[in-house]
């Protein structure tokens, strides 16, 4: 019998950052489960963009972006009111009969919902080390520890994250981020290149994803200075900043683009890059973009993010300094692009969602 899944997420449902929660819920809806995805975002954005409030998930699921009550970032009462709004929508979804009620939490800030939304199974999909983000609320790490102990099952988003939390729940399963292989493999063949990339001076070192605190701006500044004839393109929304901290003439910050359009950008990259800092935040992350880049046949260069080294070190050029980064990019340019490839370490999102749901249904 299909389940009723209520996903409470920290990520608004949008096309510019179609990430792990969106990928999974789309697959669960395609499997026939009744999916409702709820997230909170700024009341200003909610008022200005009515078209962003409601989305279809797969063949029959739904997603709603709900507004934070003003001052939710400063007032505990306002944040509580925002949470109650989410919980009211969630209880409606679980009202009535039919199907196992699966409360699926993507972030520990929804801890209080456990007591307020009746459910049959509690899932915590731990995709990132949330307590390490600069913008994380005080107490996030403590909330996560409690959630890890209370969940019926925990899924972790990578081997380092899993290892750090091992033993906190008896039913913990490691599921590194999957890949929409067919979507990105299309970039290995002939087709249009996004105009913003096509007009840049070659070669193009590209990146797509959130442009946020994980980016090593010092490294990018040094790379741009070392090779002024190269173009460095960042495709993704700015998060936590109004503008990029680096203003090099050959650095191009293009903003967020729809997930459906990413192959057109990737097709124009000569080298796909992961220029992340290696710190307490990123050392427990497994970047989804790694297998997506590799699927396109594009050579990949990354800083020494532990999960990238462990899972893809044989296929990705690894650099520890800006000088290394430039050298690895030169090696990649000399090799050129190859055919689409699915790394052995990667599963498709369809495979990941099917295995997760088999575990949930067996509880």
BELUR-V795904 format. One record per residue. N is the residue number from 1. RES is the residue in one small letter. SS is DSSP state (helix for helix, strand for strand, loop for the rest). PSI is psi in whole degrees, -180 to 180 (none if undefined). Layout:
n & res & ss & psi
N & RES & SS & PSI
N & RES & SS & PSI
This chain:
n & res & ss & psi
1 & x & loop & 136
2 & x & loop & 149
3 & x & loop & 160
4 & x & strand & 117
5 & x & strand & 126
6 & x & strand & 111
7 & x & strand & 119
8 & x & strand & 117
9 & x & strand & 155
10 & x & loop & -7
11 & x & loop & 122
12 & x & loop & 149
13 & x & loop & 114
14 & x & loop & 162
15 & x & loop & -19
16 & x & loop & -28
17 & x & loop & 81
18 & x & loop & 93
19 & x & loop & -163
20 & x & helix & -50
21 & x & helix & -42
22 & x & helix & -41
23 & x & helix & -46
24 & x & helix & -47
25 & x & helix & -34
26 & x & helix & -42
27 & x & helix & -40
28 & x & helix & -39
29 & x & helix & -39
30 & x & helix & -28
31 & x & loop & -9
32 & x & loop & 4
33 & x & loop & 151
34 & x & strand & 105
35 & x & strand & 132
36 & x & strand & 124
37 & x & strand & 126
38 & x & strand & 138
39 & x & strand & 156
40 & x & strand & 140
41 & x & strand & 179
42 & x & loop & 141
43 & x & helix & -31
44 & x & helix & -45
45 & x & helix & -39
46 & x & helix & -41
47 & x & helix & -37
48 & x & helix & -25
49 & x & loop & 74
50 & x & helix & -31
51 & x & helix & -19
52 & x & helix & -6
53 & x & loop & -37
54 & x & strand & 138
55 & x & strand & 153
56 & x & strand & 136
57 & x & strand & 111
58 & x & loop & -148
59 & x & loop & -22
60 & x & loop & 1
61 & x & strand & 171
62 & x & strand & 152
63 & x & strand & 137
64 & x & strand & 127
65 & x & strand & 116
66 & x & strand & 152
67 & x & strand & 138
68 & x & loop & 138
69 & x & loop & 135
70 & x & loop & 143
71 & x & loop & 17
72 & x & loop & -27
73 & x & loop & -13
74 & x & loop & -28
75 & x & loop & 126
76 & x & helix & -36
77 & x & helix & -45
78 & x & helix & -41
79 & x & helix & -38
80 & x & helix & -39
81 & x & helix & -39
82 & x & helix & -44
83 & x & helix & -39
84 & x & helix & -33
85 & x & helix & -46
86 & x & helix & -46
87 & x & helix & -35
88 & x & helix & -44
89 & x & helix & -38
90 & x & helix & -42
91 & x & helix & -36
92 & x & helix & -40
93 & x & helix & -35
94 & x & helix & -2
95 & x & loop & 153
96 & x & loop & -163
97 & x & loop & 166
98 & x & loop & 114
99 & x & loop & 146
100 & x & loop & 133
101 & x & strand & 113
102 & x & strand & 112
103 & x & strand & 113
104 & x & strand & 109
105 & x & strand & 131
106 & x & loop & -6
107 & x & loop & 142
108 & x & helix & -13
109 & x & helix & -15
110 & x & helix & 19
111 & x & loop & -42
112 & x & loop & -22
113 & x & helix & -22
114 & x & helix & -42
115 & x & helix & -21
116 & x & helix & -14
117 & x & loop & 106
118 & x & loop & 138
119 & x & loop & 167
120 & x & loop & -34
121 & x & strand & 135
122 & x & strand & 120
123 & x & strand & 133
124 & x & strand & 114
125 & x & strand & 99
126 & x & strand & 97
127 & x & loop & -20
128 & x & loop & 160
129 & x & loop & 81
130 & x & helix & -33
131 & x & helix & -16
132 & x & helix & -11
133 & x & loop & 143
134 & x & loop & -36
135 & x & loop & 2
136 & x & loop & 140
137 & x & loop & 153
138 & x & loop & 136
139 & x & loop & -1
140 & x & helix & -43
141 & x & helix & -39
142 & x & helix & -41
143 & x & helix & -41
144 & x & helix & -41
145 & x & helix & -42
146 & x & helix & -43
147 & x & helix & -41
148 & x & helix & -36
149 & x & helix & -28
150 & x & helix & -21
151 & x & loop & 145
152 & x & loop & -29
153 & x & strand & 146
154 & x & strand & 131
155 & x & strand & 136
156 & x & strand & 149
157 & x & loop & 12
158 & x & loop & 165
159 & x & helix & -39
160 & x & helix & -42
161 & x & helix & -41
162 & x & helix & -44
163 & x & helix & -38
164 & x & helix & -31
165 & x & helix & 3
166 & x & loop & 136
167 & x & loop & -9
168 & x & loop & -13
169 & x & loop & 136
170 & x & loop & -18
171 & x & loop & 80
172 & x & strand & 129
173 & x & strand & 135
174 & x & strand & 121
175 & x & loop & 87
176 & x & loop & 155
177 & x & loop & 141
178 & x & loop & -167
179 & x & strand & 138
180 & x & loop & 81
181 & x & helix & -49
182 & x & helix & -37
183 & x & helix & -48
184 & x & helix & -26
185 & x & helix & -24
186 & x & helix & -24
187 & x & helix & -13
188 & x & helix & -17
189 & x & loop & -178
190 & x & loop & 150
191 & x & loop & 177
192 & x & loop & 145
193 & x & loop & 138
194 & x & loop & 131
195 & x & helix & -36
196 & x & helix & -29
197 & x & helix & -40
198 & x & helix & -29
199 & x & loop & -7
200 & x & loop & 152
201 & x & loop & 135
202 & x & loop & 151
203 & x & loop & 158
204 & x & strand & 121
205 & x & strand & 117
206 & x & strand & 158
207 & x & strand & 138
208 & x & strand & 150
209 & x & loop & -178
210 & x & loop & 134
211 & x & strand & 97
212 & x & loop & -157
213 & x & loop & -13
214 & x & loop & -21
215 & x & strand & 135
216 & x & loop & 91
217 & x & helix & -34
218 & x & helix & -43
219 & x & helix & -46
220 & x & helix & -38
221 & x & helix & -43
222 & x & helix & -38
223 & x & helix & -45
224 & x & helix & -37
225 & x & helix & -37
226 & x & helix & -33
227 & x & loop & 74
228 & x & loop & -17
229 & x & loop & -9
230 & x & loop & 155
231 & x & strand & 136
232 & x & strand & 120
233 & x & strand & 126
234 & x & strand & 117
235 & x & strand & 109
236 & x & loop & 158
237 & x & loop & 145
238 & x & strand & 129
239 & x & loop & 122
240 & x & loop & 14
241 & x & loop & 152
242 & x & loop & -26
243 & x & loop & 161
244 & x & loop & 142
245 & x & loop & -10
246 & x & loop & 134
247 & x & loop & 37
248 & x & loop & 143
249 & x & loop & -23
250 & x & loop & 13
251 & x & strand & 125
252 & x & strand & 112
253 & x & strand & 106
254 & x & strand & -12
255 & x & strand & 177
256 & x & loop & 146
257 & x & loop & 155
258 & x & loop & 145
259 & x & helix & -39
260 & x & helix & -25
261 & x & helix & -7
262 & x & helix & -37
263 & x & helix & -33
264 & x & helix & -30
265 & x & helix & -46
266 & x & helix & -34
267 & x & loop & -27
268 & x & loop & -5
269 & x & loop & 137
270 & x & loop & -33
271 & x & strand & 132
272 & x & strand & 134
273 & x & strand & 156
274 & x & strand & 83
275 & x & loop & 60
276 & x & strand & 149
277 & x & loop & 153
278 & x & loop & 104
279 & x & loop & -166
280 & x & loop & -20
281 & x & loop & -55
282 & x & helix & -20
283 & x & helix & -9
284 & x & helix & 20
285 & x & loop & 150
286 & x & loop & 96
287 & x & loop & 123
288 & x & loop & -30
289 & x & helix & -21
290 & x & helix & -57
291 & x & helix & -27
292 & x & helix & -45
293 & x & helix & -49
294 & x & helix & -34
295 & x & helix & -28
296 & x & loop & -9
297 & x & loop & 1
298 & x & loop & 138
299 & x & loop & 147
300 & x & strand & 136
301 & x & strand & 134
302 & x & strand & 155
303 & x & strand & 175
304 & x & loop & 56
305 & x & loop & 124
306 & x & helix & -45
307 & x & helix & -30
308 & x & helix & -44
309 & x & helix & -46
310 & x & helix & -42
311 & x & helix & -27
312 & x & helix & 13
313 & x & loop & -25
314 & x & loop & -12
315 & x & loop & -11
316 & x & loop & 138
317 & x & strand & 125
318 & x & strand & 131
319 & x & strand & 141
320 & x & loop & -15
321 & x & loop & 168
322 & x & helix & -39
323 & x & helix & -44
324 & x & helix & -42
325 & x & helix & -46
326 & x & helix & -44
327 & x & helix & -42
328 & x & helix & -35
329 & x & helix & -38
330 & x & helix & -40
331 & x & helix & -43
332 & x & helix & -41
333 & x & helix & -37
334 & x & helix & -35
335 & x & helix & -38
336 & x & loop & -175
337 & x & loop & 156
338 & x & loop & -167
339 & x & loop & 167
340 & x & loop & 142
341 & x & loop & 141
342 & x & loop & 111
343 & x & loop & 146
344 & x & loop & -30
345 & x & loop & -8
346 & x & loop & 144
347 & x & loop & 155
348 & x & strand & 162
349 & x & helix & -32
350 & x & helix & -45
351 & x & helix & -43
352 & x & helix & -47
353 & x & helix & -39
354 & x & helix & -42
355 & x & helix & -40
356 & x & helix & -47
357 & x & helix & -32
358 & x & helix & -39
359 & x & helix & -45
360 & x & helix & -45
361 & x & helix & -24
362 & x & loop & -7
363 & x & loop & none
